[in-house]
Amino acid sequence: MINAFETFPHLLSPLKIGSVVFRNRMFSAPISSAEVVYDGQPGIDAVMYHERKAMGGAAAVIYGEVDVDPDEFKAGRWPREITRRSNYNYPRLASAITRHGAVAVVELCFAGVHSRFYDSGNGKPAWGPVDMTLPNGQKVAAMTDDRILEVIAGFGKAALAAKEAGFDMVCLHGAHGFGLQQFMSPAMNTRTDRWGGNTENRCRFAVMAIEEIRKTCGWDYPVEIRISGSEIAKDGYGIDEGCRIAEQLDGIADVIHVSVGALDRFNAESFSRTSLSMFYPQGRNVEYAAEIKKRVKKSLVGTVGGLSDPYFMEDILASGKADIVYMARELVCDPDMPDKVRRGRPEDIRKCMRCLNCFAEGVAHGDILCAINPEISREREAYYALPQPVKQRVLVIGGGIAGMQAALTASGYGHDVILCEKSGELGGRILCERDVPFKKRLHEYILQQRALIAKSNIDLRLDAEVTPEYAENERPDIVIAAVGSDPITPDIPGIAGGNVYQAIEAFKKPDLVRGKTVVLGAGLAGTELAIYLKGEFGIDVEIVEMLGDISAGGNHTHKMAVYDIIAQKNIPIHFNTKAVEITSGGVKCLGPEGEVSYNADTVICATGMKPLQEEAMKFNRCAEVFHMIGDCRKAANILFANSTAHTAAKFIGRQGRREAASG
């Protein structure tokens, strides 16, 4: 154990803004639960989700994207709103955060041209700086002076409601393409009145909104604003204009929280830099905060973007690049990260892989779920204790992602656990990606799981191939099958040729891949392999895909990240194209225009994985209780593997206990 205050003196240094004291410099950036009840307030599960982050030691916890525009929330076109008198859950949320020592913050948002994101408006245009038509056909009307002043007043009313609810700071969303940034952006705001033209005029909306909050809430009430240091978009502004915008806000806002992007859903690079994808190095966006830090004199500067390593974050603060570090996904992945820093246990931090499952699940299904933290967004389950389990003897077959988590969860609840892995090391097939630079966090996670297993009471047996007879001889009460999946080999003439490899082989031994290469399959395995081969080894690679899009396995946000890097690496993808024959010289295909051939010295098959369901079912009768988890149940992703593993193991020995206790 290290001396935390000597190793991380800046991260652990308290901070006072106005009348509010923050216990350290590690702030939770907004990544909010989508659970909102009918009148615009957070539901109880959302309250508990944010409370969990406060319990983990973050200095501030921000509830995101609360609307300030009465024209929108009165019509029900934006889900979150705070000024209604019935919004009792906002005080509950603030109390839940502050009682654990964190500062409760509300992010105030004017959506502008994106205000029809949740509702079409029945033909009514959205509001923006100028008249325009968005790429999706949505009409936008230029805001009049009265409309702008109404929204400015809305910022003041929403901030006052937040203060009265118990929030100790507000944050204005002036980044990621939301309304204030739409006015800041010279590409979007071409007005010629006092709200447009030079930087001062384009920032007037934001400046007046902050001044309105000061008038309603008092001058010692902390106010921060998120801005984009660069829009990372065609015709968008860069860091020079980002610095000029920050100079207009210097001393007006207490904190300038520097992000990037323009929320251009049609621009993969802008999107993937806003929610920094795994393909970029940690801290890729810190340079923008560092430049702005040089230019502002009065306001504190915060930085955000894929940060998870406390040593790296300490260096950001120590070198003067920023005053505060913000984390969004890292505190989903490990809400206890700040406490682990304070306790001098950085090696215990579960580091975000930046796989974007949390974002994808939140948008598609409402809950912010994490691939490697199976408890996040299930806080209610954790709060209300289950009955004590009856101790069981548990046999886990397979030491991949799912098997490791199942063994750890079951052992953590006091069961006797045997974990068998037929190979000589834990981790499963995904170990083939251990040398891929943008999968560094994945391998660190596997090593961390191994270390936890080594410290536990789990009976780990490597090089142990389990048969039904083996399983029965162990006399387990529970068998959990986590035997994984195998690559699918499509029935294509030439697929068994000497120049054809599975994606797993190519990841593991990239020196097998020589010359011009064609990858069959544009799923995540195929696209990420192509990125790896082109980026690390300079291999000339292209992708053939039967369908019309990249197959992301439900993770559409990571798909955007893949598209971003595919474009940057100039990797061709031939969609709606089916391979019909592989030869020593390449691949013959049927495409939209008919027959086409692609020359190739190497062909790589990345056409999916087949769950080993029959293999798993061999153990169905080896114990009274049997579970199939992870890929042998359904070939999916790490999120699915860990969710099924954690849930199966958590309820071992509890079936019927609650009913018996209540009876």
KEPA-575286 format. One record per residue (C-alpha): residue in one letter; x, y, z. Coordinates in steps of 0.05 Angstrom, whole numbers, padded with zeros to 5 digits, always signed. Example, Ala and Ser with C-alpha at 12.3 -4.5 7.8 and 13.67 -1.06 7.14 Angstrom:
2
a+00246-00090+00156s+00273-00021+00143
//
This chain:
663
m+00000+00000+00000i+00027+00068-00019n+00022+00135+00018a-00035+00165-00021f-00025+00237+00000e+00048+00235-00021t+00033+00199-00087f-00030+00238-00106p-00024+00305-00071h-00061+00344-00125l-00117+00294-00137l-00131+00291-00062s-00125+00366-00050p-00191+00397-00027l-00219+00455-00067k-00264+00513-00047i-00308+00547-00099g-00351+00604-00073s-00379+00578-00007v-00374+00505-00026v-00317+00457-00007f-00300+00398-00052r-00263+00341-00018n-00216+00327-00076r-00205+00343-00150m-00239+00281-00178f-00308+00301-00204s-00361+00256-00234a-00381+00282-00302p-00453+00274-00323i-00472+00206-00351s-00543+00201-00325s-00592+00145-00316a-00648+00151-00367e-00700+00135-00314v-00745+00197-00310v-00816+00196-00283y-00874+00230-00317d-00862+00301-00292g-00789+00307-00310q-00756+00285-00245p-00707+00228-00232g-00737+00162-00210i-00713+00126-00147d-00666+00081-00186a-00634+00143-00217v-00626+00172-00147m-00591+00109-00123y-00547+00105-00184h-00519+00175-00169e-00515+00162-00095r-00470+00102-00109k-00419+00149-00141a-00421+00195-00081m-00409+00136-00035g-00346+00120-00076g-00312+00185-00059a-00323+00231-00118a-00319+00305-00099a-00378+00324-00142v-00434+00284-00175i-00470+00316-00234y-00541+00299-00256g-00542+00314-00330e-00583+00351-00382v-00639+00384-00342d-00679+00428-00388v-00688+00503-00376d-00733+00521-00434p-00806+00525-00416d-00826+00520-00489e-00796+00450-00489f-00811+00419-00422k-00883+00446-00419a-00895+00409-00484g-00862+00346-00456r-00808+00347-00510w-00749+00340-00463p-00749+00288-00407r-00716+00325-00349e-00743+00388-00316i-00734+00416-00246t-00780+00476-00235r-00846+00440-00223r-00869+00441-00151s-00881+00366-00153n-00808+00350-00165y-00794+00319-00097n-00743+00270-00123y-00694+00326-00139p-00686+00341-00064r-00680+00266-00053l-00625+00262-00105a-00588+00321-00076s-00594+00293-00006a-00571+00224-00028i-00508+00254-00058t-00491+00304-00004r-00501+00257+00055h-00441+00218+00030g-00397+00280+00029a-00400+00297-00045v-00426+00361-00077a-00491+00353-00114v-00492+00387-00182v-00546+00396-00235e-00527+00406-00308l-00573+00457-00339c-00586+00448-00413f-00619+00485-00470a-00624+00436-00528g-00635+00486-00584v-00636+00452-00652h-00636+00384-00617s-00699+00398-00577r-00739+00351-00621f-00693+00293-00603y-00748+00260-00561d-00809+00289-00597s-00822+00310-00669g-00860+00372-00646n-00918+00356-00692g-00887+00398-00747k-00866+00455-00702p-00794+00476-00715a-00740+00471-00663w-00705+00535-00640g-00634+00554-00661p-00589+00613-00678v-00614+00617-00750d-00666+00586-00796m-00640+00519-00822t-00659+00448-00839l-00622+00393-00803p-00596+00331-00841n-00655+00291-00814g-00704+00341-00846q-00723+00376-00780k-00737+00450-00789v-00704+00501-00743a-00729+00572-00732a-00683+00630-00714m-00694+00652-00642t-00720+00722-00632d-00693+00768-00578d-00753+00752-00534r-00742+00677-00542i-00669+00683-00523l-00685+00726-00462e-00739+00676-00442v-00689+00619-00443i-00639+00662-00404a-00692+00673-00351g-00704+00598-00353f-00632+00586-00334g-00641+00630-00273k-00706+00596-00252a-00678+00526-00261a-00615+00544-00221l-00656+00573-00164a-00699+00510-00163a-00636+00469-00161k-00608+00510-00103e-00673+00504-00064a-00673+00429-00076g-00604+00424-00044f-00556+00424-00102d-00493+00462-00085m-00472+00480-00156v-00500+00483-00226c-00465+00468-00291l-00487+00499-00357h-00482+00453-00417g-00446+00494-00470a-00413+00436-00506h-00428+00376-00550g-00472+00416-00597f-00525+00438-00546g-00559+00505-00550l-00507+00551-00519q-00453+00521-00563q-00497+00529-00624f-00493+00604-00611m-00418+00600-00596s-00403+00564-00661p-00385+00611-00719a-00405+00556-00769m-00476+00551-00742n-00487+00621-00716t-00485+00669-00775r-00528+00722-00743t-00509+00795-00751d-00543+00823-00689r-00517+00826-00617w-00522+00750-00612g-00476+00736-00671g-00414+00757-00709n-00352+00763-00665t-00335+00717-00607e-00361+00765-00555n-00429+00768-00588r-00433+00693-00599c-00418+00681-00525r-00468+00734-00500f-00523+00682-00492a-00480+00640-00445v-00452+00700-00407m-00521+00729-00395a-00547+00661-00372i-00492+00657-00320e-00505+00728-00298e-00579+00712-00290i-00561+00653-00245r-00516+00699-00204k-00574+00747-00194t-00623+00693-00173c-00577+00648-00132g-00525+00696-00104w-00454+00712-00125d-00423+00659-00080y-00464+00603-00111p-00416+00563-00155v-00429+00560-00230e-00390+00519-00280i-00398+00514-00355r-00379+00458-00402i-00351+00481-00468s-00319+00445-00527g-00247+00466-00536s-00255+00443-00608e-00316+00421-00646i-00277+00366-00683a-00324+00374-00742k-00320+00397-00814d-00324+00473-00815g-00326+00472-00739y-00282+00516-00695g-00215+00492-00668i-00175+00506-00605d-00158+00578-00624e-00232+00596-00623g-00242+00551-00563c-00192+00594-00525r-00227+00658-00547i-00293+00630-00522a-00261+00612-00456e-00233+00682-00449q-00304+00710-00455l-00325+00664-00398d-00264+00675-00355g-00285+00701-00287i-00358+00696-00307a-00361+00622-00291d-00324+00593-00232v-00303+00532-00272i-00293+00522-00346h-00301+00448-00359v-00267+00433-00426s-00293+00377-00469v-00294+00371-00545g-00345+00356-00600a-00408+00382-00631l-00457+00324-00619d-00459+00313-00694r-00491+00245-00698f-00469+00241-00771n-00396+00254-00755a-00363+00192-00726e-00298+00227-00707s-00332+00283-00669f-00376+00233-00633s-00317+00187-00617r-00275+00244-00590t-00332+00270-00546s-00340+00201-00514l-00268+00183-00525s-00264+00114-00557m-00213+00060-00541f-00177+00075-00606y-00149+00140-00578p-00096+00145-00523q-00117+00164-00453g-00119+00239-00445r-00125+00254-00520n-00169+00314-00504v-00128+00341-00446e-00089+00385-00494y-00150+00429-00505a-00158+00442-00431a-00083+00455-00425e-00086+00509-00480i-00147+00542-00448k-00113+00539-00380k-00057+00582-00409r-00107+00635-00431v-00155+00643-00373k-00136+00681-00310k-00194+00676-00261s-00234+00613-00274l-00213+00542-00255v-00205+00495-00314g-00228+00422-00316t-00211+00367-00365v-00248+00304-00385g-00244+00247-00435g-00229+00174-00422l-00189+00186-00358s-00180+00127-00311d-00107+00123-00289p-00096+00163-00225y-00021+00171-00239f-00038+00202-00306m-00090+00247-00274e-00043+00269-00219d+00007+00289-00273i-00046+00331-00308l-00058+00371-00245a+00015+00374-00223s+00037+00400-00291g-00016+00455-00290k-00055+00430-00350a-00120+00433-00310d-00146+00444-00239i-00199+00389-00238v-00207+00322-00272y-00275+00296-00291m-00294+00223-00302a-00358+00197-00332r-00350+00125-00354e-00294+00110-00304l-00342+00122-00246v-00393+00077-00279c-00340+00024-00285d-00313+00035-00214p-00352+00084-00171d-00302+00070-00115m-00243+00095-00156p-00233+00160-00115d-00235+00122-00050k-00185+00072-00076v-00139+00130-00093r-00147+00159-00023r-00134+00092+00010g-00070+00082-00029r-00096+00023-00069p-00093+00045-00141e-00079-00026-00163d-00150-00044-00142i-00181+00007-00190r-00224-00026-00244k-00206+00016-00305c-00256+00033-00359m-00242-00002-00425r-00279+00053-00463c-00320+00000-00499l-00381+00047-00497n-00429-00007-00476c-00454+00040-00421f-00472+00093-00472a-00504+00043-00520e-00546+00010-00465g-00567+00077-00437v-00591+00103-00504a-00623+00037-00527h-00652+00010-00462g-00650+00065-00409d-00601+00036-00358i-00527+00054-00357l-00497-00016-00355c-00423-00032-00353a-00388-00090-00387i-00343-00103-00327n-00382-00075-00268p-00445-00118-00264e-00473-00079-00204i-00480-00009-00234s-00553+00012-00246r-00573-00046-00202e-00563-00007-00138r-00633-00023-00112e-00614-00096-00114a-00552-00083-00074y-00586-00036-00023y-00641-00083-00003a-00604-00142+00025l-00622-00211+00001p-00630-00267+00053q-00565-00299+00075p-00548-00355+00027v-00542-00428+00046k-00469-00446+00034q-00462-00487-00030r-00408-00525-00067v-00401-00491-00135l-00365-00518-00196v-00350-00466-00249i-00329-00496-00316g-00289-00447-00358g-00242-00392-00336g-00258-00338-00387i-00291-00272-00372a-00357-00302-00349g-00326-00359-00310m-00279-00313-00271q-00335-00266-00251a-00382-00323-00231a-00327-00354-00187l-00311-00287-00154t-00384-00269-00141a-00400-00338-00112s-00337-00339-00069g-00352-00269-00045y-00419-00293-00017g-00384-00349+00022h-00393-00409-00023d-00340-00463-00035v-00319-00452-00107i-00279-00495-00155l-00259-00459-00219c-00234-00504-00275e-00200-00479-00338k-00177-00528-00391s-00119-00484-00413g-00060-00462-00372e-00085-00391-00359l-00148-00353-00343g-00180-00305-00392g-00210-00346-00448r-00208-00334-00523i-00206-00259-00515l-00133-00267-00492c-00117-00266-00566e-00125-00190-00562r-00075-00180-00505d-00024-00144-00549v-00074-00098-00583p-00058-00027-00559f-00129-00002-00556k-00149-00064-00516k-00098-00050-00462r-00152-00038-00409l-00184-00104-00426h-00120-00142-00411e-00110-00102-00348y-00179-00122-00326i-00165-00196-00339l-00100-00191-00298q-00139-00157-00243q-00191-00212-00242r-00135-00263-00239a-00105-00227-00179l-00171-00226-00143i-00180-00300-00155a-00109-00313-00129k-00126-00275-00064s-00192-00311-00055n-00209-00380-00028i-00227-00405-00097d-00199-00473-00114l-00168-00456-00182r-00151-00514-00227l-00114-00498-00291d-00102-00549-00346a-00165-00583-00321e-00211-00607-00377v-00277-00623-00344t-00320-00681-00367p-00389-00699-00339e-00355-00755-00299y-00305-00705-00271a-00361-00658-00251e-00402-00712-00218n-00342-00736-00178e-00336-00667-00147r-00407-00673-00120p-00425-00600-00131d-00491-00569-00110i-00486-00520-00168v-00454-00525-00236i-00441-00462-00276a-00421-00475-00348a-00379-00419-00378v-00349-00458-00436g-00352-00402-00487s-00358-00405-00562d-00320-00425-00624p-00308-00385-00689i-00357-00398-00744t-00326-00425-00808p-00371-00408-00867d-00382-00458-00923i-00343-00423-00977p-00300-00460-01028g-00227-00448-01010i-00240-00432-00937a-00191-00486-00916g-00135-00457-00959g-00066-00444-00931n-00075-00369-00937v-00138-00367-00895y-00138-00355-00819q-00190-00343-00766a-00191-00274-00734i-00170-00304-00667e-00107-00332-00700a-00091-00265-00733f-00100-00226-00668k-00055-00276-00631k-00001-00282-00685p-00004-00221-00732d+00060-00244-00765l+00017-00297-00800v-00015-00241-00840r+00026-00223-00901g+00015-00178-00960k-00052-00151-00982t-00107-00176-00936v-00182-00184-00940v-00223-00193-00877l-00290-00229-00884g-00340-00198-00836a-00351-00127-00811g-00370-00144-00740l-00329-00115-00684a-00278-00171-00688g-00267-00160-00763t-00265-00084-00761e-00221-00080-00699l-00174-00131-00728a-00168-00090-00792i-00153-00028-00751y-00100-00066-00712l-00066-00094-00774k-00067-00028-00811g-00049+00016-00753e+00006-00026-00720f+00036-00063-00780g+00017-00021-00840i-00017-00080-00873d-00060-00063-00934v-00128-00089-00911e-00200-00084-00934i-00265-00114-00908v-00320-00153-00943e-00388-00153-00908m-00453-00188-00930l-00498-00137-00895g-00505-00063-00906d-00471-00038-00842i-00421-00055-00788s-00450-00106-00740a-00439-00077-00670g-00475-00129-00628g-00520-00075-00601n-00464-00027-00583h-00480+00028-00633t-00438+00079-00598h-00375+00038-00605k-00395+00027-00678m-00388+00102-00687a-00318+00098-00656v-00300+00043-00705y-00326+00083-00764d-00284+00141-00741i-00218+00102-00742i-00237+00062-00804a-00243+00129-00840q-00178+00156-00811k-00140+00093-00830n-00173+00093-00899i-00195+00021-00894p-00246+00003-00948i-00309-00036-00928h-00349-00069-00984f-00420-00074-00957n-00475-00118-00986t-00420-00163-01014k-00418-00238-01005a-00355-00280-01012v-00368-00340-01058e-00298-00368-01067i-00229-00360-01037t-00168-00373-01081s-00093-00366-01071g-00098-00298-01104g-00158-00268-01068v-00233-00271-01058k-00288-00276-01110c-00352-00241-01088l-00422-00222-01108g-00434-00148-01096p-00487-00096-01112e-00459-00090-01182g-00451-00165-01193e-00388-00207-01192v-00325-00174-01165s-00257-00200-01142y-00210-00172-01090n-00137-00190-01093a-00109-00218-01029d-00047-00254-01004t-00082-00268-00938v-00156-00278-00922i-00182-00273-00851c-00249-00302-00829a-00285-00259-00778t-00356-00284-00790g-00379-00292-00718m-00378-00341-00661k-00420-00403-00647p-00442-00414-00574l-00419-00481-00547q-00489-00497-00522e-00485-00572-00532e-00418-00574-00496a-00448-00536-00438m-00511-00579-00435k-00469-00641-00423f-00465-00617-00350n-00540-00604-00343r-00552-00664-00297c-00487-00661-00258a-00518-00621-00201e-00586-00601-00175v-00577-00530-00201f-00546-00515-00269h-00531-00449-00303m-00504-00430-00371i-00471-00362-00373g-00434-00319-00422d-00418-00339-00493c-00441-00412-00487r-00510-00384-00475k-00507-00331-00528a-00446-00305-00565a-00449-00233-00545n-00400-00188-00509i-00365-00176-00442l-00426-00139-00415f-00470-00200-00427a-00417-00247-00399n-00409-00210-00334s-00483-00195-00325t-00503-00268-00332a-00445-00291-00289h-00458-00242-00232t-00532-00254-00231a-00527-00330-00232a-00475-00331-00176k-00508-00278-00132f-00572-00318-00122i-00539-00384-00107g-00566-00413-00042r-00620-00360-00036q-00676-00393-00075g-00736-00400-00029r-00700-00368+00030r-00740-00303+00028e-00806-00340+00024a-00785-00386+00082a-00765-00326+00124s-00830-00289+00111g-00872-00352+00121
//
